[in-house]
């Protein structure tokens, strides 16, 4: 459910309405553009943008899925879970669930990211090290349905979630 038309979107240019026009000058590669100079980095380097949570939930959840009846995936998931705990001890890592839990229809474990720095370190690492597993990455805001659907990003093959667990107005598919 990523029906974009259900949502309102603020202008991406909010706060830049009176900025001067951008240059058409290209960088030495001949393809990319020369960006305007700035004396400071974006605030997004230090804090997740609103409405992403900055509380005990963490700003982002990462759900790493595996097929419990697939021995290779199960062993890989257990090894990845251990590696994440050892290499990223500052992250919150939950147990390995060997059954569906919440809207997640297959086995998985969850990792919480609390800062843009953790996001910037962990997600590229996971892209390279997730092996045969799929991962759902979603922000935590006050709209859990939108977080798990329209705002969700997948690494690997998407796995259909049971969003009726989050919002009972969503009808479960008939078997």
LOTORVEX-844518 format. One record per residue (C-alpha): residue number from 1; residue in one letter; z, y, x. Coordinates in steps of 0.02 Angstrom, whole numbers, plus 32768, in hexadecimal, padded with zeros to 4 digits. Each point is the difference from the previous one (the first is absolute). Layout:
! LOTORVEX-844518
<node k="NUM" r="A" w="Z" v="Y" u="X"/>
...
//
This chain:
! LOTORVEX-844518
<node k="1" r="X" w="8000" v="8000" u="8000"/>
<node k="2" r="X" w="7FC2" v="8090" u="8067"/>
<node k="3" r="X" w="7FBA" v="8064" u="7F6F"/>
<node k="4" r="X" w="7FF8" v="80A8" u="8057"/>
<node k="5" r="X" w="7FDB" v="805B" u="7F5E"/>
<node k="6" r="X" w="80AF" v="7FDD" u="7FBE"/>
<node k="7" r="X" w="804C" v="8078" u="807D"/>
<node k="8" r="X" w="7FFF" v="80B9" u="802C"/>
<node k="9" r="X" w="7FDB" v="8032" u="80B2"/>
<node k="10" r="X" w="8037" v="80A4" u="804E"/>
<node k="11" r="X" w="7F7C" v="8058" u="8065"/>
<node k="12" r="X" w="7FFA" v="7FC2" u="80B5"/>
<node k="13" r="X" w="7FE7" v="80B6" u="8030"/>
<node k="14" r="X" w="80A3" v="803F" u="7FB4"/>
<node k="15" r="X" w="8049" v="807A" u="807E"/>
<node k="16" r="X" w="7F57" v="8020" u="8052"/>
<node k="17" r="X" w="7FAF" v="8062" u="7F73"/>
<node k="18" r="X" w="7FEA" v="809F" u="8069"/>
<node k="19" r="X" w="7FD8" v="7FAC" u="80A5"/>
<node k="20" r="X" w="7F64" v="803C" u="805C"/>
<node k="21" r="X" w="7F64" v="7F93" u="7FF5"/>
<node k="22" r="X" w="7FF6" v="7F6C" u="8076"/>
<node k="23" r="X" w="7F8C" v="8005" u="8095"/>
<node k="24" r="X" w="7F62" v="7F96" u="8003"/>
<node k="25" r="X" w="8012" v="7FEF" u="80BE"/>
<node k="26" r="X" w="7FFB" v="7F4C" u="803E"/>
<node k="27" r="X" w="8064" v="7FAD" u="808A"/>
<node k="28" r="X" w="7FAF" v="7FBB" u="809D"/>
<node k="29" r="X" w="7FDC" v="7F5B" u="7FA8"/>
<node k="30" r="X" w="7F85" v="805F" u="7F92"/>
<node k="31" r="X" w="8047" v="7FB0" u="7F62"/>
<node k="32" r="X" w="80B1" v="803C" u="7FE0"/>
<node k="33" r="X" w="8031" v="80B2" u="7FD7"/>
<node k="34" r="X" w="806A" v="807A" u="8063"/>
<node k="35" r="X" w="809C" v="801A" u="7F97"/>
<node k="36" r="X" w="805F" v="80A4" u="7FF5"/>
<node k="37" r="X" w="808B" v="8015" u="8080"/>
<node k="38" r="X" w="80B3" v="7FF5" u="7FC4"/>
<node k="39" r="X" w="80A2" v="802B" u="8058"/>
<node k="40" r="X" w="805E" v="7F73" u="7FA7"/>
<node k="41" r="X" w="7FE7" v="7F4D" u="7FC7"/>
<node k="42" r="X" w="7FFA" v="7FD1" u="7F49"/>
<node k="43" r="X" w="80AC" v="7FE7" u="7FB2"/>
<node k="44" r="X" w="7FC3" v="7F50" u="7FD3"/>
<node k="45" r="X" w="8023" v="7FCC" u="80B4"/>
<node k="46" r="X" w="80BA" v="801A" u="7FE1"/>
<node k="47" r="X" w="8019" v="7FD7" u="7F48"/>
<node k="48" r="X" w="7F9F" v="7FA4" u="7F79"/>
<node k="49" r="X" w="7FAF" v="8077" u="7F84"/>
<node k="50" r="X" w="8047" v="8013" u="7F51"/>
<node k="51" r="X" w="8012" v="7F9F" u="7F91"/>
<node k="52" r="X" w="801C" v="7F73" u="807E"/>
<node k="53" r="X" w="80B7" v="7FCA" u="8006"/>
<node k="54" r="X" w="806D" v="803B" u="808F"/>
<node k="55" r="X" w="8099" v="7F9E" u="7FCA"/>
<node k="56" r="X" w="8046" v="7F52" u="801C"/>
<node k="57" r="X" w="7F65" v="7FAE" u="7FB2"/>
<node k="58" r="X" w="7F95" v="8038" u="8091"/>
<node k="59" r="X" w="7F5A" v="805B" u="7FF1"/>
<node k="60" r="X" w="7F91" v="7F66" u="8003"/>
<node k="61" r="X" w="800E" v="7F48" u="7FD9"/>
<node k="62" r="X" w="7F94" v="7F80" u="8058"/>
<node k="63" r="X" w="7FF3" v="7F56" u="7FAA"/>
<node k="64" r="X" w="7FB8" v="7F78" u="8070"/>
<node k="65" r="X" w="7FBF" v="7F6C" u="7F9D"/>
<node k="66" r="X" w="7FE6" v="7F4A" u="802A"/>
<node k="67" r="X" w="7FCF" v="7F65" u="7FA1"/>
<node k="68" r="X" w="8099" v="7F8F" u="8000"/>
<node k="69" r="X" w="7F95" v="7F64" u="7FEA"/>
<node k="70" r="X" w="7F9B" v="802C" u="809C"/>
<node k="71" r="X" w="805E" v="7FC0" u="8098"/>
<node k="72" r="X" w="7FA3" v="8071" u="807B"/>
<node k="73" r="X" w="8023" v="809E" u="7F9B"/>
<node k="74" r="X" w="80B6" v="7FD1" u="7FE1"/>
<node k="75" r="X" w="801F" v="7FE1" u="80BA"/>
<node k="76" r="X" w="7FA4" v="80A0" u="802E"/>
<node k="77" r="X" w="8064" v="8064" u="7F80"/>
<node k="78" r="X" w="80A5" v="7FBE" u="8044"/>
<node k="79" r="X" w="7FCC" v="802A" u="80B3"/>
<node k="80" r="X" w="7FC3" v="80AE" u="7FCC"/>
<node k="81" r="X" w="80A1" v="8020" u="7FA1"/>
<node k="82" r="X" w="8065" v="7FD5" u="809C"/>
<node k="83" r="X" w="7F90" v="806A" u="806F"/>
<node k="84" r="X" w="800F" v="8097" u="7F8C"/>
<node k="85" r="X" w="80BE" v="7FF0" u="8002"/>
<node k="86" r="X" w="8003" v="7FF5" u="80BE"/>
<node k="87" r="X" w="7F7F" v="8087" u="8028"/>
<node k="88" r="X" w="8030" v="807B" u="7F75"/>
<node k="89" r="X" w="80BD" v="7FEC" u="7FE9"/>
<node k="90" r="X" w="800C" v="80AF" u="7FB5"/>
<node k="91" r="X" w="7F9A" v="7FC9" u="7F68"/>
<node k="92" r="X" w="804C" v="7FAD" u="7F68"/>
<node k="93" r="X" w="7FB9" v="7F4F" u="7FF3"/>
<node k="94" r="X" w="8026" v="7F94" u="7F6A"/>
<node k="95" r="X" w="8007" v="7F43" u="7FF1"/>
<node k="96" r="X" w="7F6B" v="7F8E" u="7FF3"/>
<node k="97" r="X" w="7FE5" v="7FDE" u="7F46"/>
<node k="98" r="X" w="7FAF" v="7F57" u="7FEA"/>
<node k="99" r="X" w="7FD7" v="8022" u="7F49"/>
<node k="100" r="X" w="7FC1" v="8091" u="7F94"/>
<node k="101" r="X" w="8079" v="8091" u="7FF1"/>
<node k="102" r="X" w="7FE7" v="809A" u="7F94"/>
<node k="103" r="X" w="7F48" v="802D" u="7FF1"/>
<node k="104" r="X" w="7FD7" v="7F9C" u="809D"/>
<node k="105" r="X" w="7FAC" v="7F5C" u="7FCB"/>
<node k="106" r="X" w="800D" v="7FA2" u="80A6"/>
<node k="107" r="X" w="807D" v="7FE9" u="808D"/>
<node k="108" r="X" w="8022" v="809B" u="8068"/>
<node k="109" r="X" w="8079" v="8066" u="8066"/>
<node k="110" r="X" w="801B" v="80BB" u="7FF7"/>
<node k="111" r="X" w="8016" v="8086" u="8085"/>
<node k="112" r="X" w="803B" v="80B3" u="7FDA"/>
<node k="113" r="X" w="7FC2" v="8096" u="8064"/>
<node k="114" r="X" w="806D" v="809C" u="8001"/>
<node k="115" r="X" w="7FA3" v="807F" u="806C"/>
<node k="116" r="X" w="7F4E" v="8032" u="8029"/>
<node k="117" r="X" w="8023" v="7FC7" u="80B3"/>
<node k="118" r="X" w="802E" v="7F51" u="7FC4"/>
<node k="119" r="X" w="7F65" v="7FFE" u="7F92"/>
<node k="120" r="X" w="7F94" v="8039" u="8091"/>
<node k="121" r="X" w="8043" v="7F78" u="8073"/>
<node k="122" r="X" w="8011" v="7F6E" u="7F88"/>
<node k="123" r="X" w="7F60" v="8008" u="7F9A"/>
<node k="124" r="X" w="7F86" v="7FFE" u="8095"/>
<node k="125" r="X" w="806A" v="7F74" u="804B"/>
<node k="126" r="X" w="7FF6" v="7F9E" u="7F5D"/>
<node k="127" r="X" w="7F43" v="801A" u="7FF2"/>
<node k="128" r="X" w="7FED" v="7FA5" u="80A6"/>
<node k="129" r="X" w="808B" v="7F7E" u="7FEC"/>
<node k="130" r="X" w="7FFC" v="7FCD" u="7F48"/>
<node k="131" r="X" w="7F8E" v="7F6C" u="8026"/>
<node k="132" r="X" w="7FC3" v="7FA6" u="7F63"/>
<node k="133" r="X" w="807B" v="8059" u="7F8D"/>
<node k="134" r="X" w="7FE2" v="808B" u="7F83"/>
<node k="135" r="X" w="8073" v="8095" u="7FF1"/>
<node k="136" r="X" w="801D" v="807F" u="7F77"/>
<node k="137" r="X" w="8034" v="80AD" u="8038"/>
<node k="138" r="X" w="8042" v="8078" u="7F7C"/>
<node k="139" r="X" w="8068" v="809F" u="7FFA"/>
<node k="140" r="X" w="80A3" v="800C" u="7FA3"/>
<node k="141" r="X" w="8000" v="808C" u="7F80"/>
<node k="142" r="X" w="8045" v="800F" u="7F50"/>
<node k="143" r="X" w="7F63" v="7FAA" u="7FBB"/>
<node k="144" r="X" w="8010" v="7F48" u="8030"/>
<node k="145" r="X" w="7F65" v="7FCD" u="7F9D"/>
<node k="146" r="X" w="7F92" v="8081" u="8057"/>
<node k="147" r="X" w="804D" v="7FD3" u="80A9"/>
<node k="148" r="X" w="7FCF" v="7F49" u="7FEA"/>
<node k="149" r="X" w="7F52" v="8026" u="7FBC"/>
<node k="150" r="X" w="7FA6" v="80A6" u="8018"/>
<node k="151" r="X" w="8060" v="8030" u="809E"/>
<node k="152" r="X" w="8001" v="7F51" u="804C"/>
<node k="153" r="X" w="7FA0" v="7FD3" u="809E"/>
<node k="154" r="X" w="7FD6" v="7F51" u="8038"/>
<node k="155" r="X" w="7FEF" v="7FB2" u="80AB"/>
<node k="156" r="X" w="7F99" v="7F63" u="7FEC"/>
<node k="157" r="X" w="7FD2" v="7FB2" u="7F5A"/>
<node k="158" r="X" w="8053" v="8053" u="7F69"/>
<node k="159" r="X" w="806D" v="7F8F" u="7F96"/>
<node k="160" r="X" w="8008" v="802A" u="7F46"/>
<node k="161" r="X" w="80AE" v="803A" u="7FD2"/>
<node k="162" r="X" w="8053" v="7FE0" u="7F59"/>
<node k="163" r="X" w="8018" v="80B6" u="7FD2"/>
<node k="164" r="X" w="8046" v="7FD1" u="7F55"/>
<node k="165" r="X" w="80A4" v="7FDF" u="805D"/>
<node k="166" r="X" w="8004" v="80BA" u="802A"/>
<node k="167" r="X" w="7FBC" v="8042" u="7F5B"/>
<node k="168" r="X" w="800C" v="7F8F" u="7F67"/>
<node k="169" r="X" w="7F76" v="8064" u="7FAA"/>
<node k="170" r="X" w="7F87" v="7FA5" u="8074"/>
<node k="171" r="X" w="7FCA" v="7F5F" u="7FAD"/>
<node k="172" r="X" w="800A" v="7F62" u="8066"/>
<node k="173" r="X" w="7F5A" v="7FA6" u="8013"/>
<node k="174" r="X" w="7FF3" v="7F67" u="7F92"/>
<node k="175" r="X" w="7FF4" v="7F5C" u="805F"/>
//
